[in-house]
Amino acid sequence: MSEAGDKSRTGLSRYRMCVTTASGEDGWANLATVGQLMRKQQPDFDSRNWGYAKLSDLVRAAELFLIETRPTGGLQVQNKKKNGD
């Protein structure tokens, strides 16, 4: 696998962990909170480095997360189940 592919896989794995950490009992996490956690763990994290202007665009493109817009505003994300989970 290429270095870029390894970086991508590692970054998304870390992001999934941040979603898990930030999520409530219902499994949903506020996207802004997840982004803050990700930047604390990986200060050089920036969705623009992945080719996306916004974090929400990156999350949608990854297709690893469920996404909901809440009536109170903001996006909520949840990890999709992996095969075998």
C-alpha positions in Angstrom: 0.0 0.0 0.0 1.2 3.5 -0.7 2.3 6.0 1.9 -0.7 8.1 1.1 -3.0 5.1 1.6 -1.4 4.3 4.9 -1.9 7.9 6.0 -5.5 7.9 4.9 -6.3 4.6 6.8 -4.5 5.8 9.9 -6.3 9.2 9.9 -9.7 7.6 9.4 -9.0 5.1 12.2 -8.1 8.0 14.5 -11.2 9.8 13.5 -13.4 6.8 14.2 -11.8 6.7 17.7 -12.6 10.4 18.2 -16.2 9.8 17.2 -16.4 6.9 19.8 -14.8 9.1 22.5 -17.1 12.1 21.8 -20.3 10.1 21.5 -23.1 10.0 24.0 -25.0 6.9 25.2 -26.9 7.0 21.9 -23.7 6.6 19.9 -24.0 10.1 18.3 -21.3 12.8 18.5 -21.3 16.4 17.5 -19.1 16.9 14.5 -17.5 20.1 15.9 -16.5 18.3 19.1 -15.1 15.4 17.1 -13.0 17.8 15.0 -11.7 19.5 18.1 -10.6 16.1 19.6 -9.0 15.1 16.3 -6.9 18.3 16.2 -5.9 17.8 19.9 -4.7 14.3 19.0 -3.2 15.2 15.6 -2.4 18.9 15.5 -1.6 18.9 11.8 -5.1 17.4 11.0 -6.9 19.5 8.4 -9.6 18.3 6.0 -8.1 20.5 3.3 -5.0 18.2 3.3 -7.4 15.5 2.2 -8.9 17.6 -0.6 -12.0 18.8 1.3 -12.8 22.4 2.2 -14.9 21.3 5.2 -14.7 18.5 7.7 -18.3 17.6 7.0 -17.4 17.0 3.3 -14.6 14.7 4.3 -16.8 12.7 6.7 -19.5 12.3 4.0 -16.9 11.2 1.4 -15.4 8.6 3.7 -18.7 6.7 3.9 -17.8 5.3 7.3 -20.2 7.4 9.3 -23.9 8.0 9.7 -24.7 11.7 9.6 -27.7 13.6 10.9 -28.6 17.2 11.0 -30.2 18.1 14.3 -33.1 20.5 14.6 -31.1 22.5 17.0 -28.4 22.9 14.4 -25.1 21.2 13.7 -24.2 17.8 12.4 -24.1 14.6 14.5 -22.0 11.7 13.4 -21.9 8.0 14.4 -19.6 5.3 13.3 -21.1 2.8 10.9 -20.8 -0.8 12.0 -17.9 -2.6 10.4 -18.6 -6.0 8.8 -18.7 -8.6 11.5 -19.6 -6.2 14.3 
